[in-house]
Amino acid sequence: MERKKMIQDVLWILAGNTIYALGVVMFLLPNGFIMGGTTGLALAARHYLGIPITGFVSVFNIGMFLLGAAVLGKKFAMTTLISSFYYPFILGILEPMSFLAQPGEDMMLAAVFGGGMIGIGIGVVIRSGASTGGMDIPPLIAKRFLGLPVSAVMYAGDFLILLLQASFSQNLQILYGIFLVCLYTLVLNQVLVAGESKTQVKVVSVRYEEINEMIIGEMDRGTTLLHGQTGFLKEERPVILTVISNRELARLNREVQKIDPEAFLIVSPVKEVRGRGFSLPRLWENREEKTM
């Protein structure tokens, strides 16, 4: 099982880096957008020093990988190994393919598609437990030795990289580039929580025992009984806590109303759920696996 999971993670890391590279080659480079991270540094190096983008990314990623391995340890090195070498490799293959480039008059559309692809690509890599390497490493080193927040150092670095490119880019390209960076950050955040969000429901009812049995028996969801006391009459009344998928909310509401039309429901979204029935298989699923 662990080997299968590892193979899946490697394939997702390769896919994520490929999508990232395609976004850069198809939309970022042809339209001259500015960019943060290693790719942004490479764009500045090409303009000021005449260094090819692929060559700069390759050398920089390898240098950062060796620095990260020496300072942050082998465990970190293993999670960045694939991206550090594969991203410049696939970028070097895709960049000469001129038919992929999508320059056009509608720069907004190019920024939307480019930002979307880059955000999805980076998000897929991070969700697979890896890092994209390159400019991800200096903030981690700064946190270890200086205690600085990773996000703050990362944003500061990206800001300086954007300034480097702003000095030789047109005003419109700068604005669209900033929009692209903001967009891929938003898309990245959505990819990281995609499929993980659930709904938390708390039920307060005098018929809590029946509702509890219904949730466990009919909806096949776990519950937790929390200590509760009514505020006015001071009556002891357990509160049922359960976490369900978003699609199950309507059904739960109907079933609860059938049992107790006066039941009090508190519904709230949760970003991520870990544990039995969600990130771990249910108990009966474990038993089935063992008997097979």
TIVEX-563436 format. One record per atom (N, C-alpha, C): residue in one letter; x, y, z. Coordinates in steps of 0.05 Angstrom, whole numbers, plus 5000, padded with zeros to 4 digits. Each point is the difference from the previous one (the first is absolute). Example, Ala and Ser with C-alpha at 12.3 -4.5 7.8 and 13.67 -1.06 7.14 Angstrom:
REM residues 2
A526448865156;A498250245000;A501850245000;S499350214986;S501650245001;S498550225014;
REM end
This chain:
REM residues 292
M501749765000;M498350245000;M501750255000;E502250005016;E501750245002;E501550044973;R500749784987;R501450034975;R498150114978;K497549915001;K498050114981;K499650305004;K499850085026;K499750285006;K502450164991;M502449905004;M502450144992;M500150044969;I499249794985;I500050024971;I497950214991;Q497750005013;Q497950204994;Q501050285005;D501450045023;D501150265007;D502050104979;V501849824991;V502050074981;V498750084973;L498049854992;L498650074975;L498650275002;W498750065023;W498750255004;W502150235001;I502349955011;I502150215001;I501050064971;L500349794984;L500850044972;L497850154985;A497549925005;A497850134986;A499850305008;G500350055026;G499850285009;G502250174989;N502449904999;N502250164988;N499750044970;T498849804987;T499550034971;T497950214994;I497950015017;I497950204997;I501250285005;Y501750025021;Y501350255007;Y501750104976;A501649824988;A501750074978;A498450084975;L497749864996;L498350074977;L498850285004;G499250075024;G498950275005;G502150214994;V502549955007;V502250194995;V500550034971;V500249774986;V500750004971;V497750114983;M497649925006;M497750084983;M499150295004;F500050105025;F498850255005;F501950215013;L501849925017;L501750205013;L502150114982;L501649834988;L502250094983;L499150154975;P498049904985;P499250144975;P498950285005;N498850045024;N498750265005;N501750185017;G502449915008;G501850175015;G499150075028;F498349825012;F499150065028;F502349975019;I499950165022;I501949975021;I499149775018;M501849895016;M499449765015;M501849995025;G499049885021;G501749965024;G501549744999;G501449945021;G501449745002;G502349974982;T500849754996;T502449944984;T499650094971;T497649964989;T499550084973;T500350304996;G499150155020;G500450294999;G502950085000;L501549875017;L502950055000;L501349944973;A499049784988;A501149924974;A499450204979;L497650125001;L499350214981;L501850245002;A500650085025;A501850225005;A502849944991;A500949755005;A502749924992;A500350004969;R497849924987;R500150004970;R500350284990;H498550195012;H500150284990;H502650135006;Y501049985025;Y502450145008;Y502649864992;L500049735001;L502549854995;L500049834975;G497749984987;G499849844976;G500149705005;I499449925024;I500149715007;I497349884992;P500049774986;P497549874992;P498449925025;I497450024998;I498349945023;I500449725010;T500049804982;T500349725009;T502749965014;G502150124989;G502749975012;G500150125028;F498850245003;F500050135026;F498449835020;V497649914992;V498349855019;V501449745008;S501349874981;S501449755006;S502250045021;V501750204995;V502350055019;V498950105027;F498150184999;F498950115025;F498649785017;N498449844987;N498649795015;N501949795012;I502049934984;I502049815011;I501550125024;G500850264997;G501350135022;G498350025025;M497550074997;M498250025023;M499449725011;F499949804983;F499649735010;F502349915018;L502550054991;L502349925015;L500150165027;L499350264998;L500050165025;L497949905019;G497649944990;G497849905017;G500749735012;A501349834984;A500849735011;A502050035022;A501950194997;A502150045020;A498950135025;V498250194997;V499050155023;V497549885013;L498249904983;L497449915010;L499849705003;G502049864990;G500049715005;G499049834977;K500449745003;K499449814978;K497049984995;K498450025021;K497149974996;K498950214982;F501050255004;F499150224983;F501149954971;A502549914998;A501149954974;A498449804983;M499049805013;M498449804986;M497450114989;T498850195014;T497550114991;T500450214978;T502450104996;T500550204979;T501649894977;L501049755003;L501849884980;L498750004972;I497649904998;I498749974973;I499650274987;S498750185015;S499450264988;S502550164993;S502149985016;S502450154995;S501349934973;F499749754993;F501349914975;F498049974977;Y497549935006;Y498149954979;Y498950264988;Y499550205016;Y498850254990;Y501850134979;P502650055005;P501750114979;P500249824975;F499949745005;F500149804978;F497650034981;I497650005012;I497650024983;I499750284989;L500950205014;L499950274989;L501850034976;G502449875001;G501850004977;G498949864976;I498349795004;I498849864978;I497850164988;L498350135016;L497750144991;L500650274988;E502050145010;E500650274991;E500550034970;P501649824988;P500550034971;P497549944982;M497949895012;M497649934984;M498450254996;S500550144978;S498850264995;S497049994997;F498949774991;F497249974996;F498450015026;L501449965023;L498650025026;L499550295009;A501750184991;A499850285008;A497350124992;Q498850145018;Q497450124995;Q500050315004;P501550144983;P500050295002;P497450104988;G499050225009;G497550104989;G499350285010;E498050114988;E499150275009;E498649995027;D498649785005;D498549975025;D501949915022;M501550185012;M501949935021;M498649925026;M497650105004;M498649925025;M499449704999;L499149904977;L499449714997;L502549845004;A502250104989;A502649865003;A500949995029;A499550235015;A500850015028;A498249815016;V497549984993;V498149825015;V500949714996;F500449924975;F500849724994;F502849945011;G501850194997;G502749955011;G500149985030;G498650195013;G499949985029;G498649765010;G497849924986;G498649765008;G501749754997;M501549974978;M501649764996;M502349995020;I501350235005;I502250015019;I499149935028;G497750125008;G498849945026;G499349715004;I498849884979;I499349725001;I502549825002;G502050074983;G502549845000;G501450005027;I500450245011;I501350025026;I498349865022;G497450044999;G498249885019;G500149705000;V500149884976;V500249714998;V502649895012;V502150154995;V502649915011;V500050015031;I499050225011;I499950035029;I498149795013;R497749954987;R498249805011;R501249725000;S501949964982;S501449734999;S502249985021;G500250205017;G502050005022;G502850094991;A500250134978;A502650094990;A500150304999;S502350104991;S500550284997;S500950054972;T499550254990;T500950064973;T502950085000;G501350015023;G502950065001;G500550294994;G502550064991;G500750274992;G499650205022;M498350214996;M499750225019;M498349925024;D499049755001;D498749905024;D502049965023;I502549964993;I502049915020;I501150235017;P500850244989;P501050215017;P498150085023;P497450024996;P498250075023;P500149795022;L500349754993;L500249795020;L502650025016;I502150074986;I502650035014;I499950255018;A498750214991;A499750255016;A498449945025;K498049834997;K498449935024;K501649855020;R501749814991;R501549845018;R502150165015;F501450184987;F502250145012;F499350285011;L498050124989;L499250275008;L497350015013;G498549794998;G497349995012;G498050174985;L500650074975;L498150164984;L497849834989;P497550114998;P497849854989;P500549934970;V499449754993;V500549914972;V498550174980;S497450055006;S498350154981;S501150284996;A500850135022;A501050284998;A502650014983;V501849825004;V502549994984;V499449944971;M498149824996;M499349924972;M498750244985;Y498250145014;Y498850234987;Y502050224995;A501850055019;A502150204996;A501849934976;G500749744998;G501749914978;G498650044973;D497449924999;D498550034975;D499750304993;F499750175020;F499750294995;F502650114987;L502349925010;L502550094989;L500549894972;I499149764996;I500349884973;I498250144980;L497650075009;L498250154983;L501150284993;L501350135019;L501350264996;L502249984979;L501549785001;L502249964981;L498950004971;Q497749864996;Q498849984974;Q498550254992;A499050145020;A498550254994;A501750214986;S502649985005;S501850204989;S500349984970;F499449774988;F500349974971;F497349914987;S497950005015;S497449924988;S498250244996;Q498149974981;Q498150214995;Q497950015023;N498850235003;N498150045022;N497749794999;L499049954977;L497749814997;L500949725007;Q502449934992;Q501049735006;Q500549975030;I500850225013;I500449995029;I497349965015;L498050154991;L497449975013;L498849724996;Y500249904976;Y498949744995;Y501749795014;G502650045002;G501749825015;G499349985029;I499550235013;I499250015028;I497349865003;F498250044981;F497449865000;F500449704999;L501849924982;L500649714997;L501149885026;V501850145013;V501149905026;V497849985021;C498350205002;C497749995019;C498249774993;L499449964975;L498249794991;L501149725006;Y502549964994;Y501149735005;Y500249945030;T500350215016;T500049965029;T497249915010;L497950134989;L497349925007;L499349724991;V500849944975;V499549734989;V501549795016;L502550065007;L501649825016;L498649935026;N499050205014;N498649965026;N497549824996;Q498650054978;Q497649834995;Q500749714994;V502249964985;V500949734994;V500749855025;L501350145019;L500949875025;L497749905017;V497750134998;V497749925017;V497949864983;A500449974974;A498049874983;A499549725008;G497449935003;G499349735007;G500249945030;E501050195015;E500449955029;E497950145017;S498650204989;S498150155015;S497549825006;K499050025024;K497749855009;K498150195015;T497949895011;T498050165015;T499849885028;Q500350185019;Q499649925028;Q497250075009;V498749815013;V497250055009;V499849935030;K498950185015;K499349955028;K497050005003;V499049805013;V497149975003;V499250005030;V498150185007;V499050015027;V497149924999;S499349785014;S497249904999;S499449835024;V497550005009;V499149835022;V500149704991;R499949964974;R500049734989;R502849934988;Y502050085015;Y502749984990;Y500849714996;E498949815016;E500849724997;E499149894973;E497650064992;E499049914974;E501550124977;I500650265003;I501550144979;I502849884998;N501249955023;N502749895000;N500149724987;E498049835005;E499849744988;E499650024970;M498350204992;M499550044971;M502650074985;I501650195011;I502450084988;I502049774997;I500249845021;I501949785000;I499049774982;G497449935003;G498949774986;G499250044971;E498750234995;E498950054973;E501950164983;M501450195011;M501850174985;M502949905000;D500549815018;D502749875002;D502150215005;R499450185019;R501950215009;R500449985030;G502550065008;G500649995029;G498950255014;T499649985025;T499050225016;T501650025026;T499950235013;T501150055026;T497950155016;L499549905025;L498150135017;L501550195018;L499350264998;L501350205016;L498250075024;H501250075022;H498450085023;H498650274994;G497450015006;G498550244995;G497950055022;Q499450255004;Q498050075020;Q498450244989;T497449975001;T498350224990;T500450255017;G500050234987;G500650255015;G497750095018;F497549944993;F497850115015;F499149815023;L499549754993;L499149805020;L502249855013;K502550034990;K502349865011;K499749704999;E498849904978;E499749714997;E502449894986;E500949765009;E502249864987;E499149894973;R501350074979;R499249914973;R502449974982;P500949754995;P502449964983;P499650134972;V502250104990;V500050124973;V501449804981;I498749944978;I501149814981;I501850154980;L502449914999;L502050124981;L500649804978;T499750074975;T500749824978;T501250164977;V501649874984;V501150134976;V499249834976;I498850144980;I499049864976;I501050144975;S499649884977;S500750134975;S497950214994;N500750204984;N498150224994;N497449894987;R500249794984;R497649894987;R498149875019;E501049915023;E498349865019;E498450195019;L500650264998;L498750185019;L497050014996;A499050014976;A497150014995;A498649755011;R501249774996;R498949755010;R499950005030;L502250085013;L500150015029;L497950185011;N499650234988;N498050195009;N497249884999;R499449864977;R497449874997;R499549795021;E502049835005;E499749785019;E499750105028;V501550215007;V499850125027;V497250125004;Q499050144979;Q497450125002;Q497849795003;K500349774988;K498149785003;K499849915029;I502349995013;I500149905028;I499150225019;D501050244996;D499450225018;D499950264984;P497550094993;P499850254985;P501050245015;E500349995026;E500950225016;E503049995006;A501449804987;A502949975005;A501550254992;F502150065014;F501750244995;F502649914987;L500550094975;L502449914985;L501850244997;I502649955005;I502150204994;I501849894978;V500150134978;V501449904976;V502450194994;S502349894997;S502450164994;S501949854982;P501250144980;P502049864983;P502649965015;V501449794993;V502749955011;V501949964976;K502450115002;K501949994978;K501049724995;E500649855021;E501249744996;E499349825023;V499749744994;V499349805020;V502049774997;R501149925022;R501849775001;R499049805021;G500349754993;G499249795020;G498449794987;R498949825017;R498549774991;R497550084984;G499749884977;G497850064983;G500550224979;F502350145003;F500750214981;F502849954989;S502050075015;S502849954990;S500849715006;L498649875019;L500549725006;L497649844993;P500449744992;P497749844993;P498249945024;R497549944996;R498349945022;R500749725011;L499149945024;L500749755013;L499249764983;W497550014989;W499149774985;W501649964974;E501150224989;E501749984976;E502649865007;N501150065024;N502549875009;N499549705002;R497749935011;R499449715004;R499849864973;E498750134981;E499749884973;E502849954987;E501850205003;E502749984988;E501549765012;K499649965027;K501549795013;K498949724993;T497449994993;T498949744993;T500449924971;M500850204984;M500449944971;M502749874995;
REM end
